[in-house]
Amino acid sequence: MSDIAQKERSASCLHCGSPVPSGSSGQFCCAGCEAVHELLVGQGLTRYYALAQGQVTPAPEPKADRSHAWLEPLVARGEAAGGELCSLELDVQGIHCAACVWLMNELFRRQPGGAGITINPALGKVLLRWKRGLFDVAGFLRQVESFGYLFGPSRKRPEEASRDLPVRLGICASITMNVMIFSWSFYVGLAPAEGEIFTLFTRLSLALSTVAVLVGGWPFFRSAWQGLRSGVLHLDLPIALGILLVYGTSLVQARSGRGDLAYFESLNTFMTLMLVGRWLQQRVLDRNRRFLLEDDGADGILVRRQEGERLDTVRAPELRAGDVLVIAPGDLVPVDAVLLDAQASFSTDWITGEAEQRSLRQGGEVPAGAFNASRTAAHVRARTDFQDSPLVSLLRQAPATQERLPTHARFWSRVSRRWVLSVLVVSAVGLALWWPAGPDKALQVAVALLVVTCPCAIGIAVPMAYELAQARLRRGGFFIRATDLLDRLPRVRKVLFDKTGTLTLGRLELVDRQAVAALEPGLRDITFDMASRSNHPVSRCLAAELSRAGARFTAGLQVVESPGQGLELRRDGSRWRLGAASWAAPAATEAQGTVLARDGQLVASFPMRDCVRPDAQREIAALREEGTDVWLISGDAPSRVQEMAHRLGIPRLHALGGMRPQDKSAVVASLDQADTLYLGDGVNDSLAFERALCAGTPAIDRPVLPGKSDFFLLGEGIGPIREALQLSRQLRQVVHRVLAIALAYNVVAVAACLAGWMTPLRATVVMPLSSLSLLLFSIYSLSPPRRPARARARALREVPT
């Protein structure tokens, strides 16, 4: 391979084609893409890339310990139903293209006992059918989830507008094309003298237009009426009035035998374009929302409760003090509890921001919100009812408030109100000026004014601009969920980061990799034999480094893990320990981090630190250079937070540690002047989300936060945040220019109408021409620059290496 090709290959992710973050080594933008690519190549599924046609998104890192407690009662219900075949409908997270559908079908085909699978990529749902007792549902889900997808109970439902608008748009578009044929025959010479053919075309145009008004005009009629009832003038009012007046005028002309003077084509084109704008506004947002699983709050958290010799799966709100719970690996403990087993490990990063696991002994207190990080199930006893759990306030969904949507509401309300009043005043002036020339002529001028001054800039060009911006961000791993997020982002002047799992990747790394390379092969193997038998984050990190260095695994060894201390192995008459220096090598007072000791004597030390996102330092520096204040707010220990801030170039005074959820919320509230963006990953960030102007998360594999977020991130970089801020400002400029161009066009069009020069034919030509011009301007202004390296990287993917 040439040097140029090699550079291009390292510049773009081998899986998704996204840029590899600056500072990252290798051929992938994140660990998720690397893991999924290896699976696709290893299992002979590389056709996925050909089917995806370059539309692959960054892959979340697969979670091997994800709980499936919610699945057991659903499978039991499916198996209990009558018939030879069982069925189960599930939601799926991460499906986005035909390649995903093919991959799931191919994996299902390879499983014995499957009868059929139906995938709905538009809604993100899967229907499984299998032969009773012959198909491992949980095993199939785990296999698919290893590729970065997630399954959950069936909760997704299509919104009414999502089902309604495409149908209305399709009907109006087909009617418009037919009416266009009839109308142009009038414009090129078909006259009343032609007799029956003229009458037939007129009646067909009227009938089809009547259907179009009833079908396509209804959303605007309903919205305009609701606005009038609430005393709000918005853009749907002139649209609705325009439709009614144009239809009424055309109806009068058609009944008087002058179908050639009607505005049937303009009417149908106008409605179709307005519906296209509505559809564009919600298309990408619907896709982003359906990309994730639906969050059902506390009711969606299931836990196994022991009832004598029976084990029931219940919802969290049903838990009472004294209940004995069986917490499987990866399961959540929804209430404060007491450990009943001899020992177990729990991860509390979701509620405290602390990366380390807690190793507890029998009788130890397990905090609500902890996840079982052990390899076996843990038994705990609930100390309180769920209603008294600290999770209750963090899981609630905050109601939408006006403070939450300031920019979008104020700007578009002001534009809409002024546009509506201007159009209505100008139409009334035109009607009054031409009334002396006769009611027909005056009405024709008024209708022409409503047609040519239609808000096509806002109805089509602006939605297209928003859709282009959302699509660009989506390709980079930034998925928008809130309708008005792009209107709020230009106001952001402060970016607040949580630490663990947000600026870090939730895993550890060696401070000095030479500590492993310097070990002689025998010591390397002994260390690997211990580290590979533990699920602790330190052990996982060390085992991965040792494996890359060529360490060998010895079967049959007995390794004892002491919670909070480390691992012990007795071999060849020696006692080997891997863990805390005070436990493994008490005499080595200066040793730091995890150490390897033989019979109490220090052999080697392995200092660890949080693995920071590869582009975090560069992106934070760039944000600060652009005038954005950067803060680090974490529940982790203040010393660790200060250390991380120094590492990333964040001012010391902007790094706050030891923050409880209420503290984080108070800090955000004190800093926010409708200009903060908060990025967090745990339920301890939930209250802060409600205080910030914008909030997002990179953690889409955990409950609560994705459902509260305005956006979510895929991949290991945070670069998409700065790109979103820049693109939102560019979008605002484009929108303002579109409105200015539309205003200039309307001034000319109004002058032509008031002068009496605007005929039905001219209105028919001018109105769609102006819309098309604004549309092309939006596309040109927001289209991403071409990146040939990305295309070449996709071609390289076809040949696995």
MARMAR-687273 format. One line per field, with one value per residue (C-alpha): y, z, x; residue number from 0. Coordinates in steps of 0.02 Angstrom, whole numbers. Layout:
yy	(Y ...);
zz	(Z ...);
xx	(X ...);
volum	(NUM ...);
# end
This chain:
yy	(0 173 301 414 275 230 410 417 253 320 483 401 265 97 58 217 333 468 562 474 598 691 606 433 295 160 148 177 328 232 64 26 39 -68 -204 -207 -208 -356 -450 -414 -472 -620 -686 -657 -516 -385 -369 -251 -114 -134 -124 26 128 240 280 190 285 270 112 117 6 -161 -194 -374 -360 -280 -344 -436 -447 -364 -504 -654 -619 -572 -735 -833 -750 -789 -972 -988 -934 -1070 -1133 -1212 -1045 -912 -727 -573 -391 -288 -115 -100 41 84 25 155 79 -73 -144 -156 -251 -371 -400 -443 -558 -646 -672 -736 -856 -933 -971 -1141 -1141 -973 -963 -784 -607 -446 -283 -110 8 164 135 33 -125 -311 -453 -624 -791 -956 -1138 -1170 -1225 -1229 -1049 -954 -779 -708 -784 -708 -536 -545 -588 -443 -325 -370 -267 -110 -126 -132 -216 -169 -196 -138 43 141 207 310 488 542 670 542 432 573 693 571 511 687 738 589 624 810 779 658 777 922 830 790 965 1036 946 1016 1192 1206 1160 1319 1422 1366 1401 1287 1406 1395 1384 1207 1150 983 958 1128 1088 915 984 1120 997 875 1016 1074 898 855 1023 1000 834 916 1058 936 822 940 1097 1018 1028 1215 1247 1158 1246 1418 1393 1336 1488 1606 1525 1552 1728 1685 1734 1615 1568 1441 1581 1662 1489 1436 1601 1588 1412 1460 1620 1542 1394 1507 1619 1469 1392 1552 1561 1378 1390 1543 1446 1524 1382 1458 1602 1489 1460 1271 1234 1369 1307 1127 1171 1287 1155 1021 1133 1179 995 957 1089 1011 839 901 981 816 684 685 718 566 458 517 488 314 273 257 146 230 275 227 306 207 90 33 -27 -211 -312 -492 -512 -673 -740 -897 -1022 -917 -777 -641 -499 -339 -154 -42 55 -110 -134 -124 -119 -294 -368 -486 -444 -548 -429 -513 -450 -283 -260 -99 -89 33 60 75 -104 -217 -352 -528 -622 -642 -515 -427 -280 -134 8 177 289 315 402 468 496 388 272 141 -7 -33 -202 -242 -380 -454 -320 -180 -43 -43 131 151 169 49 -85 -260 -268 -446 -597 -681 -627 -534 -548 -389 -338 -174 -49 66 69 127 287 335 296 442 385 442 627 592 480 600 689 878 966 1079 1261 1424 1452 1291 1354 1540 1569 1466 1531 1714 1723 1626 1701 1874 1829 1741 1882 2015 1910 1871 2052 2115 1990 2024 2214 2209 2096 2212 2362 2275 2230 2410 2488 2380 2376 2520 2412 2281 2145 2011 2109 2163 1984 1924 2050 2004 1819 1849 1941 1794 1673 1765 1817 1641 1606 1484 1543 1478 1339 1255 1336 1353 1174 1113 1212 1134 960 983 1041 895 770 839 826 651 590 652 562 710 660 797 753 924 1019 1187 1137 1219 1382 1372 1321 1491 1565 1443 1530 1404 1216 1113 936 796 697 510 435 606 676 504 340 250 141 154 161 138 298 213 64 26 -43 -194 -203 -204 -363 -523 -655 -760 -612 -555 -724 -727 -551 -598 -756 -648 -496 -601 -687 -525 -410 -256 -107 -107 -292 -272 -132 -226 -389 -303 -226 -391 -483 -359 -387 -575 -639 -822 -890 -1040 -1144 -1223 -1091 -1033 -844 -768 -592 -488 -348 -177 -253 -355 -530 -668 -820 -956 -1038 -1135 -1099 -911 -794 -673 -522 -394 -245 -101 -67 -61 -239 -321 -241 -149 -107 -15 149 249 132 205 129 -57 -161 -337 -415 -581 -634 -452 -385 -258 -326 -197 -54 -4 174 198 347 381 356 526 544 560 733 807 915 985 1019 1104 1215 1258 1299 1416 1500 1534 1623 1482 1454 1271 1198 1027 977 803 696 622 669 852 802 690 825 954 831 802 990 1020 879 954 1137 1188 1332 1273 1382 1301 1125 1074 902 809 872 787 793 942 1030 1008 1079 1230 1264 1256 1371 1498 1497 1489 1649 1553 1512 1343 1173 1027 857 715 528 476 494 611 735 725 881 981 935 1025 1186 1202 1286 1130 958 802 634 510 371 294 123 178 234 409 527 489 524 692 747 871 774 620 575 419 383 422 603 763 858 851 973 1112 1069 1084 1254 1317 1244 1316 1489 1462 1402 1558 1665 1564 1579 1767 1780 1673 1785 1940 1869 1819 1994 2074 1954 1994 2182 2158 2034 2147 2294 2188 2131 2306 2365 2230 2139 1972 1846 1666 1606 1727 1684 1500 1527 1653 1567 1397 1484 1588 1434 1337 1479 1490 1301 1296 1438 1340 1182 1275 1367 1214 1071 993 1008 857 739 622 537 472 390 309 247 164 78 13 -68 -190 -281 -340 -333);
zz	(0 -44 90 29 42 213 273 204 288 457 430 413 518 433 491 478 377 512 546 672 818 826 952 921 851 736 599 695 770 926 1013 960 775 799 891 764 616 688 713 536 461 577 544 356 359 260 136 268 202 22 74 188 40 151 274 423 588 728 828 1017 1113 1142 1324 1370 1543 1494 1593 1510 1663 1561 1432 1542 1572 1388 1326 1455 1395 1214 1255 1354 1207 1107 939 870 842 972 934 1020 967 1030 1008 940 959 826 667 530 356 244 299 478 418 318 464 585 458 425 611 638 491 573 735 750 789 712 606 545 584 527 548 539 519 507 681 755 795 771 770 811 775 832 861 1039 1148 1004 994 1116 1114 1242 1151 986 1065 1145 978 889 1032 1011 850 945 943 1096 1122 1240 1273 1137 1183 1023 940 780 811 725 619 563 491 434 340 215 164 141 48 -69 -111 -142 -246 -362 -378 -415 -561 -637 -612 -687 -851 -858 -808 -935 -1071 -1024 -1023 -1197 -1280 -1225 -1218 -1179 -1365 -1364 -1282 -1193 -1177 -1092 -973 -934 -891 -784 -687 -663 -599 -480 -415 -387 -307 -189 -130 -112 -6 109 126 115 187 346 448 411 445 612 665 612 708 864 851 837 986 1092 1025 932 752 663 486 465 466 299 227 276 215 53 23 57 -46 -193 -191 -173 -317 -427 -383 -436 -598 -637 -604 -715 -858 -846 -783 -880 -754 -601 -489 -476 -516 -400 -262 -272 -294 -144 -31 -87 -54 119 161 99 221 365 321 312 483 570 461 533 710 700 640 781 913 848 843 1033 1145 1227 1409 1524 1680 1841 1766 1640 1774 1811 1951 2009 2179 2278 2345 2443 2311 2171 2077 2007 1891 1952 1912 2025 2096 2168 2282 2471 2618 2663 2488 2441 2267 2151 2054 1900 1824 1742 1835 1925 2112 2117 2307 2449 2503 2610 2534 2589 2502 2569 2444 2281 2174 2118 1996 2057 1914 1858 2021 2092 1944 2025 1902 2026 2076 2258 2331 2475 2604 2684 2771 2665 2605 2420 2360 2247 2067 2081 1948 1990 1924 1983 1871 1973 2037 2203 2335 2426 2545 2511 2653 2593 2481 2305 2334 2463 2347 2297 2117 2112 2094 1968 1858 1841 1676 1698 1612 1466 1515 1422 1491 1407 1234 1232 1068 954 1025 1027 856 754 847 803 621 603 683 572 416 449 484 332 212 278 270 95 32 108 27 -142 -123 -79 -218 -354 -287 -402 -551 -498 -365 -480 -520 -338 -277 -411 -352 -169 -207 -314 -167 -51 -179 -222 -41 26 160 51 128 297 230 121 114 302 342 207 286 455 378 292 454 552 419 421 610 607 491 620 764 833 840 874 970 1015 880 922 973 820 869 1045 1005 935 1108 1196 1279 1416 1394 1554 1555 1678 1696 1711 1552 1469 1450 1493 1412 1573 1569 1631 1542 1596 1628 1558 1442 1462 1634 1544 1406 1534 1619 1579 1496 1654 1758 1615 1613 1801 1800 1656 1745 1888 1792 1665 1802 1871 1807 1897 1781 1832 1794 1626 1576 1631 1551 1384 1387 1437 1300 1170 1238 1208 1382 1395 1496 1611 1641 1807 1924 2080 2098 2252 2242 2401 2382 2389 2397 2244 2180 2254 2171 2254 2132 2148 2335 2313 2354 2213 2238 2115 2190 2311 2367 2552 2538 2412 2463 2630 2640 2473 2544 2387 2265 2173 2083 2062 2103 2075 2227 2268 2451 2500 2396 2259 2083 1971 1981 1855 1884 1806 1754 1672 1485 1412 1248 1114 1053 1221 1249 1073 1071 1241 1186 1025 1120 1235 1088 1012 1170 1250 1437 1481 1651 1728 1855 1929 2075 2078 2212 2199 2186 2037 1956 1977 1904 1753 1730 1730 1604 1486 1506 1602 1726 1905 1962 1828 1895 2033 2115 2245 2171 2220 2093 2185 2187 2001 1971 2081 1991 1819 1878 1944 1783 1658 1574 1438 1368 1441 1361 1481 1433 1557 1561 1729 1823 1940 1795 1778 1880 1794 1626 1676 1717 1562 1400 1304 1368 1288 1327 1252 1359 1258 1338 1507 1552 1590 1515 1329 1356 1437 1316 1173 1079 1096 1032 952 940 1058 1009 1072 913 852 992 922 746 802 880 722 606 708 689 503 494 581 451 309 382 400 220 159 249 175 -1 26 87 -67 -181 -93 -114 -303 -310 -209 -322 -475 -396 -345 -521 -587 -684 -593 -688 -637 -760 -694 -513 -557 -626 -501 -341 -368 -452 -296 -187 -296 -293 -103 -92 -201 -101 61 -13 -82 81 195 89 169 80 -22 63 -63 75 150 -14 -32 147 107 -42 69 182 45 68 249 316);
xx	(0 69 112 -29 -157 -93 -114 -291 -331 -274 -369 -540 -619 -611 -788 -893 -781 -783 -620 -509 -495 -331 -219 -293 -186 -250 -379 -541 -628 -681 -672 -850 -809 -654 -751 -893 -774 -680 -843 -903 -738 -718 -894 -891 -1019 -923 -1067 -1136 -1022 -1080 -1262 -1232 -1166 -1062 -1203 -1127 -1136 -1007 -1041 -1069 -951 -1039 -1086 -1053 -1132 -1298 -1446 -1591 -1704 -1842 -1836 -1877 -2063 -2087 -2012 -2111 -2271 -2227 -2189 -2351 -2460 -2545 -2484 -2328 -2240 -2201 -2184 -2116 -2108 -1961 -1889 -1713 -1589 -1460 -1546 -1526 -1512 -1538 -1370 -1433 -1587 -1479 -1360 -1500 -1582 -1417 -1381 -1559 -1540 -1387 -1481 -1567 -1753 -1797 -1954 -1947 -1896 -1981 -1887 -1964 -1814 -1924 -1994 -1851 -1949 -1918 -2043 -1968 -2052 -1978 -2018 -2069 -1924 -1799 -1738 -1627 -1702 -1581 -1433 -1488 -1511 -1338 -1261 -1346 -1303 -1119 -1128 -1179 -1370 -1482 -1651 -1790 -1976 -2095 -2135 -2106 -2262 -2270 -2325 -2485 -2395 -2266 -2404 -2517 -2403 -2325 -2498 -2565 -2407 -2419 -2601 -2570 -2414 -2506 -2654 -2537 -2456 -2625 -2696 -2537 -2575 -2752 -2699 -2560 -2682 -2778 -2620 -2567 -2734 -2876 -3026 -3212 -3244 -3173 -3335 -3340 -3152 -3135 -3279 -3208 -3035 -3113 -3220 -3076 -2965 -3101 -3137 -2955 -2918 -3066 -2992 -2821 -2891 -2981 -2830 -2681 -2760 -2827 -2664 -2653 -2838 -2828 -2668 -2732 -2894 -2802 -2690 -2839 -2924 -2768 -2740 -2579 -2545 -2429 -2381 -2519 -2648 -2598 -2568 -2745 -2821 -2724 -2787 -2968 -2966 -2874 -2992 -3145 -3090 -3051 -3219 -3310 -3212 -3243 -3433 -3441 -3363 -3189 -3081 -2937 -2934 -2929 -2777 -2794 -2612 -2547 -2662 -2603 -2420 -2431 -2507 -2385 -2236 -2301 -2324 -2148 -2084 -2181 -2115 -1935 -1951 -1987 -1903 -1727 -1789 -1904 -1760 -1648 -1782 -1819 -1634 -1643 -1748 -1896 -1869 -2010 -1937 -1953 -2083 -1954 -1833 -1863 -1786 -1795 -1879 -1864 -2030 -1985 -1928 -2004 -1916 -2029 -1980 -2065 -2060 -1958 -2108 -2174 -2024 -2048 -1928 -1869 -1886 -1745 -1680 -1573 -1460 -1387 -1222 -1259 -1424 -1470 -1505 -1653 -1660 -1536 -1500 -1391 -1280 -1327 -1185 -1008 -942 -985 -930 -1038 -1011 -1076 -1018 -1199 -1244 -1080 -966 -831 -749 -690 -796 -845 -803 -921 -932 -1087 -1188 -1115 -1231 -1269 -1325 -1475 -1419 -1271 -1244 -1186 -1006 -976 -973 -1110 -1280 -1286 -1422 -1474 -1612 -1705 -1690 -1831 -1982 -1945 -2045 -1914 -1768 -1656 -1678 -1860 -1821 -1683 -1790 -1936 -1964 -1965 -2110 -2066 -2058 -2047 -1874 -1821 -1868 -1827 -1738 -1847 -2011 -1964 -1880 -2007 -2155 -2092 -2060 -2228 -2327 -2250 -2267 -2450 -2496 -2400 -2480 -2655 -2632 -2559 -2699 -2829 -2746 -2745 -2929 -2974 -2870 -2946 -3125 -3178 -3127 -3251 -3263 -3193 -3037 -3014 -3031 -2910 -2779 -2805 -2789 -2635 -2557 -2589 -2518 -2357 -2323 -2341 -2209 -2113 -1950 -2007 -2115 -1983 -1811 -1789 -1846 -1727 -1585 -1622 -1632 -1463 -1382 -1455 -1399 -1221 -1212 -1287 -1148 -1022 -1107 -1209 -1394 -1522 -1681 -1754 -1847 -1771 -1594 -1514 -1600 -1529 -1351 -1295 -1324 -1207 -1060 -1022 -994 -1004 -934 -958 -796 -818 -890 -905 -729 -663 -710 -759 -604 -426 -259 -79 17 173 155 339 295 220 349 491 425 516 404 381 323 213 125 99 26 -88 -147 -210 -276 -371 -471 -545 -680 -613 -577 -393 -380 -466 -349 -193 -250 -278 -103 -23 -117 -53 122 106 68 11 -136 -115 -272 -316 -244 -337 -338 -421 -491 -497 -626 -545 -368 -324 -284 -179 -101 3 121 284 291 276 133 100 -11 -78 -167 -151 28 -20 -86 29 195 176 361 359 294 334 248 99 -48 -71 82 144 227 309 304 274 420 385 415 332 207 74 8 -164 -267 -434 -430 -474 -566 -432 -482 -535 -381 -382 -569 -569 -425 -518 -678 -583 -496 -667 -721 -820 -799 -766 -810 -781 -915 -905 -957 -783 -656 -599 -415 -452 -557 -418 -293 -405 -431 -243 -221 -351 -307 -464 -441 -426 -571 -681 -654 -776 -771 -872 -1034 -1197 -1341 -1418 -1249 -1227 -1400 -1363 -1198 -1280 -1420 -1294 -1193 -1335 -1390 -1481 -1309 -1253 -1228 -1211 -1141 -1165 -1182 -1258 -1420 -1325 -1328 -1517 -1558 -1421 -1498 -1657 -1563 -1454 -1505 -1450 -1406 -1336 -1258 -1135 -1212 -1354 -1337 -1405 -1582 -1650 -1521 -1553 -1739 -1701 -1566 -1579 -1445 -1336 -1163 -1092 -906 -763 -732 -814 -773 -954 -1002 -893 -948 -1130 -1099 -1014 -1144 -1287 -1213 -1192 -1371 -1433 -1343 -1418 -1593 -1576 -1516 -1659 -1782 -1699 -1707 -1888 -1929 -1848 -1944 -2107 -2081 -2066 -2209 -2324 -2285 -2328 -2492 -2545 -2510 -2625 -2491 -2502 -2609 -2644 -2511 -2380 -2421 -2406 -2231 -2165 -2218 -2131 -1984 -1952 -1968 -1847 -1721 -1724 -1712 -1557 -1480 -1505 -1432 -1280 -1249 -1257 -1193 -1037 -870 -822 -703 -621 -522 -684 -735 -565 -574 -740 -661 -521 -650 -697 -531 -514 -337);
volum	(0 1 2 3 4 5 6 7 8 9 10 11 12 13 14 15 16 17 18 19 20 21 22 23 24 25 26 27 28 29 30 31 32 33 34 35 36 37 38 39 40 41 42 43 44 45 46 47 48 49 50 51 52 53 54 55 56 57 58 59 60 61 62 63 64 65 66 67 68 69 70 71 72 73 74 75 76 77 78 79 80 81 82 83 84 85 86 87 88 89 90 91 92 93 94 95 96 97 98 99 100 101 102 103 104 105 106 107 108 109 110 111 112 113 114 115 116 117 118 119 120 121 122 123 124 125 126 127 128 129 130 131 132 133 134 135 136 137 138 139 140 141 142 143 144 145 146 147 148 149 150 151 152 153 154 155 156 157 158 159 160 161 162 163 164 165 166 167 168 169 170 171 172 173 174 175 176 177 178 179 180 181 182 183 184 185 186 187 188 189 190 191 192 193 194 195 196 197 198 199 200 201 202 203 204 205 206 207 208 209 210 211 212 213 214 215 216 217 218 219 220 221 222 223 224 225 226 227 228 229 230 231 232 233 234 235 236 237 238 239 240 241 242 243 244 245 246 247 248 249 250 251 252 253 254 255 256 257 258 259 260 261 262 263 264 265 266 267 268 269 270 271 272 273 274 275 276 277 278 279 280 281 282 283 284 285 286 287 288 289 290 291 292 293 294 295 296 297 298 299 300 301 302 303 304 305 306 307 308 309 310 311 312 313 314 315 316 317 318 319 320 321 322 323 324 325 326 327 328 329 330 331 332 333 334 335 336 337 338 339 340 341 342 343 344 345 346 347 348 349 350 351 352 353 354 355 356 357 358 359 360 361 362 363 364 365 366 367 368 369 370 371 372 373 374 375 376 377 378 379 380 381 382 383 384 385 386 387 388 389 390 391 392 393 394 395 396 397 398 399 400 401 402 403 404 405 406 407 408 409 410 411 412 413 414 415 416 417 418 419 420 421 422 423 424 425 426 427 428 429 430 431 432 433 434 435 436 437 438 439 440 441 442 443 444 445 446 447 448 449 450 451 452 453 454 455 456 457 458 459 460 461 462 463 464 465 466 467 468 469 470 471 472 473 474 475 476 477 478 479 480 481 482 483 484 485 486 487 488 489 490 491 492 493 494 495 496 497 498 499 500 501 502 503 504 505 506 507 508 509 510 511 512 513 514 515 516 517 518 519 520 521 522 523 524 525 526 527 528 529 530 531 532 533 534 535 536 537 538 539 540 541 542 543 544 545 546 547 548 549 550 551 552 553 554 555 556 557 558 559 560 561 562 563 564 565 566 567 568 569 570 571 572 573 574 575 576 577 578 579 580 581 582 583 584 585 586 587 588 589 590 591 592 593 594 595 596 597 598 599 600 601 602 603 604 605 606 607 608 609 610 611 612 613 614 615 616 617 618 619 620 621 622 623 624 625 626 627 628 629 630 631 632 633 634 635 636 637 638 639 640 641 642 643 644 645 646 647 648 649 650 651 652 653 654 655 656 657 658 659 660 661 662 663 664 665 666 667 668 669 670 671 672 673 674 675 676 677 678 679 680 681 682 683 684 685 686 687 688 689 690 691 692 693 694 695 696 697 698 699 700 701 702 703 704 705 706 707 708 709 710 711 712 713 714 715 716 717 718 719 720 721 722 723 724 725 726 727 728 729 730 731 732 733 734 735 736 737 738 739 740 741 742 743 744 745 746 747 748 749 750 751 752 753 754 755 756 757 758 759 760 761 762 763 764 765 766 767 768 769 770 771 772 773 774 775 776 777 778 779 780 781 782 783 784 785 786 787 788 789 790 791 792 793 794 795 796 797 798 799 800);
# end
